[in-house]
């Protein structure tokens, strides 16, 4: 599955909340502000322009713009590095401030039921949408998973 498929499986309501959680300050800190502004096709990049552009972003996801989806996923993750570090700590994955070795072998860390454990541990501490997204992103990145985790209601 590609990143557009992950977003589509999570749905437009989750996507909308993810867009609203983007931190402009973190984009500037990690020097991706200008690149994302260009990729997002925005003249101005602020919370209002993001909110207004969300339907266009979703259309691009539905159209399968994988490069845009990948860039957007990185923007979502950079905006929530504190949560990422907490999740990686819970799973025992070695990292440096939320960044881990891309050659990591996930088998010893992503054991049976890890998605549910992470969701239960953090869906009350962080917005449910970003927890759900990160669980699926981590599974996509490390396991090349074709499945999307959606907890029982």
GIMOWO-V143986 format. One record per residue. N is the residue number from 0. PHI is phi in whole degrees, -180 to 180 (none if undefined). PSI is psi in whole degrees, -180 to 180 (none if undefined). Layout:
BEGIN
n->N phi->PHI psi->PSI
n->N phi->PHI psi->PSI
END
This chain:
BEGIN
n->0 phi->none psi->145
n->1 phi->-99 psi->171
n->2 phi->-62 psi->-36
n->3 phi->-58 psi->-40
n->4 phi->-64 psi->-37
n->5 phi->-64 psi->-49
n->6 phi->-60 psi->-44
n->7 phi->-64 psi->-40
n->8 phi->-67 psi->-35
n->9 phi->-74 psi->-29
n->10 phi->96 psi->165
n->11 phi->-68 psi->-30
n->12 phi->-68 psi->-43
n->13 phi->-64 psi->-44
n->14 phi->-59 psi->-45
n->15 phi->-58 psi->-44
n->16 phi->-68 psi->-35
n->17 phi->-64 psi->-44
n->18 phi->-62 psi->-42
n->19 phi->-68 psi->-17
n->20 phi->-92 psi->5
n->21 phi->-68 psi->133
n->22 phi->-100 psi->109
n->23 phi->-61 psi->-40
n->24 phi->-60 psi->-43
n->25 phi->-69 psi->-33
n->26 phi->-63 psi->-39
n->27 phi->-70 psi->-44
n->28 phi->-57 psi->-44
n->29 phi->-93 psi->13
n->30 phi->56 psi->43
n->31 phi->-118 psi->3
n->32 phi->-56 psi->-57
n->33 phi->-65 psi->-41
n->34 phi->-63 psi->-44
n->35 phi->-69 psi->-39
n->36 phi->-57 psi->-42
n->37 phi->-67 psi->-48
n->38 phi->-63 psi->-35
n->39 phi->-80 psi->-8
n->40 phi->62 psi->46
n->41 phi->-114 psi->138
n->42 phi->-75 psi->-41
n->43 phi->-122 psi->141
n->44 phi->-118 psi->101
n->45 phi->-148 psi->178
n->46 phi->-63 psi->-36
n->47 phi->-68 psi->-45
n->48 phi->-67 psi->-34
n->49 phi->-65 psi->-45
n->50 phi->-61 psi->-44
n->51 phi->-69 psi->-30
n->52 phi->-85 psi->-11
n->53 phi->-53 psi->-45
n->54 phi->-61 psi->-36
n->55 phi->-69 psi->-40
n->56 phi->-60 psi->-45
n->57 phi->-63 psi->-39
n->58 phi->-61 psi->-39
n->59 phi->-67 psi->-36
n->60 phi->-66 psi->-46
n->61 phi->-63 psi->-31
n->62 phi->-78 psi->-8
n->63 phi->85 psi->27
n->64 phi->-75 psi->87
n->65 phi->-65 psi->-39
n->66 phi->-62 psi->-42
n->67 phi->-64 psi->-44
n->68 phi->-61 psi->-40
n->69 phi->-67 psi->-44
n->70 phi->-63 psi->-43
n->71 phi->-63 psi->-39
n->72 phi->-63 psi->-39
n->73 phi->-65 psi->-37
n->74 phi->-64 psi->-44
n->75 phi->-61 psi->-44
n->76 phi->-69 psi->-44
n->77 phi->-60 psi->-31
n->78 phi->-74 psi->-10
n->79 phi->-137 psi->42
n->80 phi->-62 psi->-30
n->81 phi->-63 psi->-41
n->82 phi->-66 psi->-42
n->83 phi->-59 psi->-46
n->84 phi->-60 psi->-41
n->85 phi->-63 psi->-43
n->86 phi->-64 psi->-46
n->87 phi->-63 psi->-38
n->88 phi->-62 psi->-46
n->89 phi->-59 psi->-41
n->90 phi->-81 psi->-10
n->91 phi->78 psi->18
n->92 phi->-81 psi->121
n->93 phi->-63 psi->135
n->94 phi->-156 psi->167
n->95 phi->-123 psi->103
n->96 phi->53 psi->40
n->97 phi->96 psi->-7
n->98 phi->-105 psi->128
n->99 phi->-122 psi->164
n->100 phi->-62 psi->124
n->101 phi->-68 psi->-15
n->102 phi->-93 psi->12
n->103 phi->-58 psi->137
n->104 phi->-91 psi->112
n->105 phi->-79 psi->-14
n->106 phi->-53 psi->-43
n->107 phi->-74 psi->-17
n->108 phi->-103 psi->-40
n->109 phi->-97 psi->73
n->110 phi->-86 psi->170
n->111 phi->-44 psi->127
n->112 phi->80 psi->11
n->113 phi->-63 psi->-36
n->114 phi->-62 psi->-46
n->115 phi->-64 psi->-40
n->116 phi->-62 psi->-45
n->117 phi->-65 psi->-45
n->118 phi->-61 psi->-45
n->119 phi->-64 psi->-40
n->120 phi->-71 psi->-32
n->121 phi->-121 psi->-8
n->122 phi->-70 psi->-14
n->123 phi->-93 psi->-22
n->124 phi->-89 psi->-35
n->125 phi->-123 psi->162
n->126 phi->-56 psi->133
n->127 phi->-52 psi->-40
n->128 phi->-63 psi->-43
n->129 phi->-73 psi->-33
n->130 phi->-63 psi->-47
n->131 phi->-60 psi->-46
n->132 phi->-62 psi->-46
n->133 phi->-67 psi->-39
n->134 phi->-56 psi->-48
n->135 phi->-71 psi->-35
n->136 phi->-67 psi->-44
n->137 phi->-62 psi->-42
n->138 phi->-65 psi->-41
n->139 phi->-64 psi->-44
n->140 phi->-72 psi->-45
n->141 phi->-91 psi->-38
n->142 phi->-103 psi->-6
n->143 phi->52 psi->40
n->144 phi->-64 psi->145
n->145 phi->-100 psi->-5
n->146 phi->-105 psi->152
n->147 phi->-112 psi->131
n->148 phi->-82 psi->122
n->149 phi->-132 psi->115
n->150 phi->-67 psi->154
n->151 phi->-64 psi->142
n->152 phi->-67 psi->none
END
